[in-house]
Amino acid sequence: MTDITVPQLGESVTEATVGSWMVKTGDAVSRDDVLVELETDKVAVEVRAEADGVMGEIFAAEGDNVEIGAKLAVIEAAGGDAAAKSEPAEDSSDPAPTAAAEPDVRESKAAGSAETVEATVPQMGESVTEGTIGAWLVKAGDSVEIDQALVEIETDKVAVEVPSPVAGVVSELLVAEGDTVAPGDAVARIGEGGAAQAAPSAESQPSEGSTDTKTMPSAARVIEENRLDAGAITGSGKDGRITKGDALKAAAGAPAAPKAAPAAAAAPAAPRETGPREERVRMTRLRQTIAKRLKDAQNAAAILTTYNEADMSAIMAARKAHQEAFVAKHGVKLGFMSFFVKACCHALKEVPAVNAEIDGTDIIYKNYYDMGVAVGTDRGLVVPVVRDADQMTLAEIEKEIIRLGKRARDGKLSIDEMQGATFTISNGGVYGSLMSMPILNAPQSGILGMHKIQERPMAENGQVVIKPMMYLALSYDHRIVDGKEAVTYLVRVKENLEDPQRMMFDL
C-alpha cells in the first residue's frame, strides 16, 4: 500500500485546495499517472501515482483545504479483481482498447525479456512547473548506461539533466528541442538491456492515430479542461506531438476565433521586422525569469537605496601581511568577499529587520544568516547561497564561494543551492562599477552593492591623504526597514570593514 500525500509546494506555501480528481476508488493506475490537481495561491500542482496499483480510499474531497504532508489517498497493490480484469483485455478479439490504454505493457510483452521504460522529467524544484527541452545528448538507437544524461531541460532557474532510468537502447525520443514539458512527462523510451525490437513497437504508436500517444500529458489536461478537439490542433513536437504550448495557444484562440476584432487587435503584438544589420535571438527561460522577477521586485517593494563609503586600507594591509601563510594553511587566497560576508552577518544581528521578509501582513524574522552571493555567468545572473555564513571562518567562506562560483559557471547549480538566502551581496566592482543601485532579490529586504576600490584624496587629521576607498550601496524594502535602520546597518558594515577587529571582539 502506498500513501499519496501533499508534496512540498514552494517556499511559504503551507496549504492547498484539492481540485479535480482524475481517478476514483477502484481504478487501476500506473506509476506517474496524474491522480489529482492541487491549487495554491501561486500555482497548480499535479500529484502523480508513485507506483502501479489500484486506487484505494480517497481521504480528501474536491474543494477541501489540505496541508503539506497530509494524506490524500492510498494506492493498493494490484491483485485479485484488478488482475482478473487485465487478463481478458489481452485475450480480447478487439485489441484496440488495450493498445490505447496500456501501450507500455504491450510493448514490454512484445519485447520478451526486454522491457521498455520511459524516461520522465524529474521534479525541478519548488514552484517550478515546467521547462523547455534543450539539447538532446543522444538519438534513437543509441546505447545508454543507467543514469547517463539524455537531454538537458532549461527552467526559469537552472538547467536540469534527465538521466536514463535503465541501461539499454534509446528506442524513441518523444519530444523535440524547444518543446515545453512538465515534471513527470515522458521524454524518451528506452529498451532495457539493449532490446532493439523495442524501437519498432514504440515508433509505431504515432502512426496508429491514437490521440493519447500524440499528446503530451500536460497538454492532454489543457485539452480536456478547455473541451478542445485534439484532432484540430497542430502539434509542434516530434512526430506532430501536441505540446502544452500548442494546447494553450489553441485554448487562448478558441473563444476569439469567431470574432474578427480580437484577431485584428492582436496584430500590433507581432514581432517587428529585423533590419539587415540586426539579429533576433530568443531570450532563454532564465533570462526571461530574471527580467520578470526584477520588474516584479520593483513593482512590489518600496525600494530605497542609501550610500556610504569605506576605507579599505585595513583589509588590504591584513591581506598583504597574512596572504602567504593563509594560502599555505588553507589552500585558497584570502579575498575581499569573506570580509564582506562576515561584516554583513555581524551587522544583520544588530539590525534584524534587514534580514527579515514580509509575508502578507506579517513580518518573518530569521535567526540564521544564509548569504546570497551574486555570480555573473554566460546564461545570466545567478545567486548561490552560502549557508550559516555567520558560523564559518574566513577560509571556509572563501572555499564555499569558489565552489559555488565554479558550479554556477559550469551550469551545475542545483535549485537548493540557489534558494533560501536571507540577504544578498552583489559585487559590481569586479566589472569596474564605481557606484550603482542594486535591485532587491525578493522576498529579501536588503541587498548590499560592492564597488570598485578607487584611490581618492581624503581629509584625515587636517591633511589630504590618498586612500583606497569603496562606495557601498544598500538597497532595502522601506515597507519593513526604516531609514534609521538602513543607515545604521550600512554604517556598521563600514565600521567592520575599516576595523575588522570589531568583529573579533563583537563590538
C-alpha positions in Angstrom: 0.0 0.0 0.0 1.3 3.4 -1.0 0.2 6.7 0.7 -0.4 9.6 -1.6 0.4 12.8 0.3 0.5 16.6 -0.4 4.0 17.4 -1.7 6.1 20.5 -0.9 4.6 23.3 -3.0 7.2 26.0 -2.7 8.6 28.5 -0.2 6.0 30.0 2.2 3.2 27.7 0.8 1.6 25.8 3.7 -1.7 24.6 2.3 -3.6 23.9 -1.0 -7.1 23.3 -2.2 -8.0 19.9 -3.7 -9.0 20.5 -7.3 -10.3 17.8 -9.7 -9.7 14.1 -9.0 -8.7 12.3 -12.2 -9.4 8.8 -10.8 -11.9 7.2 -8.4 -11.7 4.3 -5.9 -11.2 1.0 -7.7 -9.5 2.5 -10.8 -6.3 0.8 -11.9 -3.4 3.3 -12.0 0.2 3.2 -13.3 3.2 4.9 -12.0 3.3 8.7 -12.9 -0.4 8.8 -13.7 -2.0 12.1 -12.7 -4.3 11.4 -9.7 -5.4 14.9 -8.6 -4.6 18.6 -9.1 -3.9 20.8 -6.1 -4.4 24.5 -6.4 -2.4 27.1 -4.3 -2.3 30.9 -4.4 0.7 30.6 -6.7 0.5 27.6 -8.9 -1.5 24.4 -9.8 0.4 21.2 -9.0 -0.4 17.7 -10.3 0.0 14.8 -7.8 1.1 11.6 -9.6 1.0 8.0 -8.6 4.2 6.7 -7.1 3.6 3.1 -8.0 1.3 0.8 -10.1 -1.8 -0.5 -8.4 -5.5 0.2 -7.7 -6.9 3.3 -6.1 -7.9 2.7 -2.6 -9.7 5.1 -0.3 -9.7 8.8 -1.1 -9.5 11.0 2.0 -9.7 14.5 0.6 -12.7 15.6 -1.5 -12.6 18.3 -4.2 -12.6 21.7 -2.6 -11.0 20.6 0.7 -8.1 22.5 2.1 -5.1 20.3 2.9 -1.7 21.0 4.5 1.7 19.9 3.3 2.2 16.2 4.0 -1.5 15.4 4.6 -2.7 12.1 3.2 -4.8 12.4 0.1 -5.4 8.8 -0.8 -3.8 5.3 -0.9 -2.8 3.1 -3.7 -3.3 -0.6 -3.1 -1.2 -3.3 -4.7 -2.7 -4.7 -7.9 -4.2 -8.1 -7.5 -7.4 -10.1 -7.3 -10.1 -8.3 -9.3 -7.5 -6.0 -10.9 -5.5 -8.9 -12.2 -8.7 -10.7 -13.4 -9.7 -7.6 -15.3 -6.3 -7.2 -17.0 -6.1 -10.8 -18.4 -9.3 -10.7 -20.5 -8.1 -7.5 -22.0 -5.1 -9.3 -23.5 -7.1 -12.1 -24.9 -9.9 -9.9 -26.3 -10.5 -10.2 -30.0 -10.6 -6.4 -30.2 -7.1 -5.3 -29.0 -7.7 -1.6 -29.7 -8.8 -0.6 -26.1 -5.8 -2.4 -24.6 -3.3 -0.8 -27.1 -4.7 2.7 -26.3 -4.8 2.3 -22.6 -1.6 0.4 -21.9 1.0 0.9 -24.7 4.0 0.3 -22.4 2.6 -3.0 -21.1 2.0 -4.3 -24.6 5.5 -3.2 -25.7 7.1 -4.9 -22.8 5.4 -8.2 -23.5 6.2 -8.0 -27.2 9.9 -7.5 -26.4 10.0 -10.6 -24.2 12.6 -10.1 -21.5 13.5 -6.6 -22.7 11.1 -4.1 -21.1 10.5 -0.6 -22.5 11.0 2.0 -19.8 10.1 5.7 -20.1 12.5 8.4 -19.1 10.5 11.2 -17.4 11.1 14.8 -16.4 12.2 14.9 -12.8 11.0 17.3 -10.1 12.9 20.5 -10.9 12.5 22.4 -7.6 9.9 24.3 -5.6 7.5 26.3 -7.7 9.0 25.0 -11.0 6.1 23.6 -13.0 7.6 23.4 -16.5 10.8 23.6 -18.5 12.0 23.8 -22.1 13.7 20.9 -23.9 17.3 21.9 -24.7 19.9 19.9 -26.5 19.4 16.1 -26.8 22.6 14.3 -25.9 21.5 11.0 -27.5 19.5 9.9 -30.5 17.2 6.9 -31.3 19.2 3.8 -31.5 22.0 4.9 -29.1 23.1 2.6 -26.3 22.9 4.3 -22.9 24.0 3.5 -19.4 21.9 3.9 -16.2 21.9 7.5 -15.0 23.5 8.7 -18.3 22.3 12.2 -19.2 19.8 12.0 -22.1 18.7 15.6 -22.5 19.0 19.0 -20.8 15.9 20.8 -19.7 16.1 24.6 -19.2 13.9 26.0 -16.5 13.4 29.6 -15.3 16.0 28.9 -12.5 18.5 26.3 -13.6 19.3 23.7 -16.3 18.3 20.1 -15.3 19.6 16.9 -16.9 17.2 13.9 -17.4 19.1 10.7 -16.6 18.4 7.3 -18.1 16.5 5.2 -15.6 18.0 1.9 -17.0 20.8 0.7 -19.2 19.6 -0.1 -22.7 18.9 1.3 -26.2 17.0 4.5 -26.9 14.0 3.4 -28.9 12.2 6.8 -29.3 12.6 10.4 -28.5 9.1 11.7 -27.5 9.8 15.4 -27.5 11.8 17.8 -29.7 14.2 20.6 -28.7 12.2 23.7 -27.8 9.1 21.7 -26.5 7.7 22.7 -23.1 7.4 19.8 -20.6 6.2 19.4 -17.0 7.6 17.2 -14.2 6.5 13.6 -14.8 6.2 14.0 -18.6 7.8 11.2 -20.6 10.6 12.4 -22.9 12.0 9.2 -24.3 11.5 5.4 -24.4 14.4 3.1 -23.6 14.6 -0.7 -24.3 16.1 -2.1 -21.2 19.1 -4.3 -21.7 19.6 -3.1 -25.3 16.5 -4.8 -26.8 16.4 -3.4 -30.3 13.0 -4.8 -31.0 11.5 -2.2 -28.7 12.2 0.5 -31.2 9.6 -0.6 -33.9 6.8 -1.0 -31.4 7.5 2.4 -29.9 7.8 4.2 -33.2 4.6 2.5 -34.5 2.5 4.2 -31.9 2.1 7.6 -33.5 1.1 6.0 -36.9 -1.9 4.3 -35.2 -3.6 7.7 -35.0 -4.2 7.5 -31.2 -4.8 10.9 -29.7 -3.2 9.8 -26.4 0.2 8.8 -28.0 0.3 12.2 -29.9 -0.4 14.4 -26.9 2.0 15.3 -24.1 0.4 14.5 -20.7 0.5 18.2 -19.7 -1.2 19.1 -23.0 -3.9 16.5 -22.5 -5.1 18.2 -19.3 -5.3 21.6 -21.1 -7.3 20.0 -23.9 -9.7 18.3 -21.5 -10.3 21.3 -19.3 -11.0 23.6 -22.3 -13.0 20.9 -24.2 -10.8 21.3 -27.2 -10.7 19.0 -30.3 -7.2 17.4 -30.2 -7.6 16.5 -33.8 -7.8 20.1 -34.8 -4.6 21.1 -33.0 -1.4 21.1 -35.0 1.4 19.7 -32.8 4.8 21.3 -33.0 6.6 18.4 -31.1 8.3 15.4 -32.5 6.2 13.4 -35.0 3.5 16.0 -34.6 3.0 15.6 -30.9 0.9 18.2 -29.2 2.8 20.1 -26.5 1.4 22.1 -23.6 2.3 25.2 -25.5 0.2 24.1 -28.5 -2.7 23.3 -26.3 -2.5 26.7 -24.5 -2.4 28.5 -27.8 -5.4 26.6 -29.0 -7.3 27.4 -25.7 -6.4 31.1 -26.0 -7.5 31.2 -29.6 -10.7 29.1 -29.4 -13.0 31.8 -27.9 -11.6 34.5 -30.1 -11.8 32.5 -33.4 -15.3 33.5 -34.5 -14.6 37.2 -33.8 -12.6 39.3 -36.2 -11.9 42.2 -33.8 -9.7 40.3 -31.3 -7.6 39.0 -34.1 -7.1 42.4 -35.5 -6.3 43.8 -32.1 -3.5 41.2 -31.7 -1.7 42.3 -34.8 0.4 45.1 -33.2 1.9 42.5 -30.8 3.6 40.7 -33.8 7.4 40.9 -33.7 8.8 43.8 -35.8 10.9 43.0 -38.8 14.6 43.0 -38.2 17.0 45.1 -40.3 19.9 43.8 -42.4 22.3 44.5 -39.6 20.1 43.2 -36.8 19.9 39.7 -35.3 16.9 38.3 -33.4 17.7 35.8 -30.7 15.0 34.3 -28.4 15.5 35.0 -24.7 16.4 32.0 -22.6 13.9 31.0 -19.9 16.5 32.0 -17.3 16.8 35.5 -18.9 13.0 35.9 -19.1 12.6 35.0 -15.5 15.4 37.3 -14.4 13.7 40.2 -16.3 10.2 39.3 -14.8 11.5 39.0 -11.2 13.5 42.2 -11.3 10.4 44.1 -12.6 8.2 42.3 -10.0 10.6 43.4 -7.3 10.4 47.0 -8.4 6.6 46.8 -8.5 6.0 45.0 -5.2 8.6 46.5 -2.9 9.2 50.1 -1.8 12.9 50.1 -2.8 15.1 52.8 -1.4 19.0 53.0 -1.5 21.4 54.5 0.9 25.1 55.1 0.2 28.3 55.2 2.2 32.0 54.7 1.6 34.6 52.5 3.3 38.3 52.9 3.7 39.7 49.5 2.6 43.2 50.2 4.0 42.9 47.8 7.0 41.7 44.9 4.9 44.2 45.4 2.2 47.0 45.6 4.8 45.7 42.4 6.5 45.6 40.5 3.2 49.1 41.6 2.3 50.5 40.6 5.7 48.9 37.2 6.0 48.2 36.1 2.4 51.2 33.8 2.1 50.5 32.0 5.4 46.8 31.8 4.7 47.3 30.1 1.3 49.9 27.7 2.8 47.4 26.6 5.5 44.1 26.7 3.7 44.9 26.3 0.1 42.9 29.3 -1.1 43.6 33.0 -1.3 42.2 35.5 1.2 39.8 37.6 -0.8 37.6 40.6 -0.1 34.3 38.6 -0.2 34.9 36.7 3.1 35.4 40.0 4.9 32.2 41.5 3.4 30.2 38.3 4.2 31.4 38.5 7.9 30.8 42.2 8.1 27.2 41.9 6.8 26.4 39.0 9.1 27.7 40.9 12.1 25.5 44.0 11.1 22.4 41.8 10.5 22.5 40.6 14.0 22.3 44.2 15.2 19.6 45.3 12.7 17.4 42.2 12.2 14.8 44.0 10.0 17.3 43.9 7.1 17.4 40.1 7.5 13.6 39.7 7.6 10.9 39.4 5.0 7.2 40.4 4.6 4.6 37.6 4.3 1.2 39.1 3.7 0.5 41.2 6.8 3.2 39.5 8.9 7.0 40.0 9.2 9.2 36.9 9.4 12.4 37.5 11.3 15.1 35.0 10.5 17.6 33.9 13.2 20.0 32.5 10.7 22.2 34.1 8.1 22.3 32.5 4.6 24.1 34.9 2.4 23.4 35.0 -1.4 26.4 35.9 -3.5 25.5 37.1 -7.0 27.6 35.5 -9.7 27.6 36.5 -13.4 27.5 33.6 -15.9 27.1 33.3 -19.7 23.5 32.3 -19.0 22.7 35.3 -16.8 23.0 36.3 -13.2 22.5 33.6 -10.5 22.7 33.9 -6.8 24.0 30.8 -5.0 23.7 30.7 -1.2 26.4 30.4 1.5 24.6 28.7 4.3 25.0 29.7 8.0 27.8 32.1 7.0 28.0 33.7 10.4 29.3 30.4 11.8 32.0 29.9 9.1 35.6 31.0 9.2 37.1 33.3 6.5 38.8 30.3 4.9 35.5 28.3 4.9 33.7 31.2 3.3 36.3 31.6 0.6 36.2 27.9 -0.3 32.5 27.8 -0.4 32.3 30.9 -2.7 34.9 29.4 -5.0 32.9 26.1 -5.1 29.6 27.7 -5.8 31.1 30.1 -8.4 32.6 27.2 -10.4 29.3 25.3 -10.3 27.5 28.4 -11.4 29.8 28.9 -14.4 29.6 25.2 -15.3 25.7 25.4 -15.2 25.6 22.7 -12.4 24.0 24.6 -9.6 21.0 22.8 -8.1 17.8 24.5 -7.0 18.6 24.0 -3.4 21.9 25.9 -3.8 20.0 29.0 -5.0 17.1 29.1 -2.7 16.5 30.5 0.8 19.1 33.3 1.1 18.2 35.9 3.7 20.4 38.7 2.3 22.4 39.2 -0.9 25.8 40.7 -1.7 26.4 41.9 -5.3 30.0 42.8 -6.4 29.8 45.1 -9.4 33.3 46.2 -8.6 34.8 43.2 -10.4 33.4 44.7 -13.7 34.7 48.2 -12.8 31.5 49.7 -11.4 32.2 52.7 -9.2 28.6 53.2 -8.0 25.3 51.6 -8.6 21.9 50.9 -7.1 21.3 47.1 -6.7 17.7 45.7 -7.0 16.3 43.6 -4.2 16.2 39.8 -4.6 12.7 39.1 -3.5 11.5 38.2 -0.9 14.6 39.6 0.8 14.5 43.0 2.3 18.1 44.0 1.7 21.0 43.8 -0.8 24.5 45.3 -0.5 26.3 46.5 -3.6 30.1 46.4 -3.5 32.1 48.5 -6.0 35.5 49.2 -7.4 38.3 50.1 -4.9 39.5 53.6 -6.1 42.3 55.6 -4.7 41.0 59.1 -3.8 42.2 62.1 -1.8 40.7 62.1 1.6 40.9 64.5 4.5 42.5 63.0 7.6 43.5 65.0 10.7 43.5 68.1 8.7 45.7 66.7 5.9 45.0 65.3 2.5 45.8 61.6 2.3 45.4 59.2 -0.7 43.3 56.2 0.5 41.8 53.1 -1.3 38.1 53.8 -1.0 35.0 51.8 -2.0 31.4 53.1 -2.3 28.8 50.9 -0.6 25.1 50.8 -1.6 22.4 49.3 0.5 19.0 48.8 -1.3 16.2 47.9 1.1 12.5 47.5 1.3 11.2 50.6 3.0 8.0 48.8 3.9 9.8 46.8 6.6 13.2 48.7 7.0 13.1 52.3 8.3 15.6 54.8 7.1 17.3 54.9 10.5 17.8 51.1 10.5 19.1 51.1 6.9 21.7 53.8 7.7 22.7 52.1 10.9 23.2 48.8 9.1 25.4 50.3 6.4 27.4 52.3 9.0 28.0 49.0 10.9 29.2 47.3 7.7 31.5 50.3 7.0 32.9 50.2 10.6 33.5 46.4 10.4 35.4 46.8 7.1 37.5 49.7 8.3 38.4 48.0 11.6 37.9 44.2 11.2 39.0 43.7 14.9 35.5 45.0 15.9 34.0 41.7 14.7 36.6 39.7 16.6 35.6 41.5 19.8 31.8 41.5 18.9 31.6 45.3 19.0 
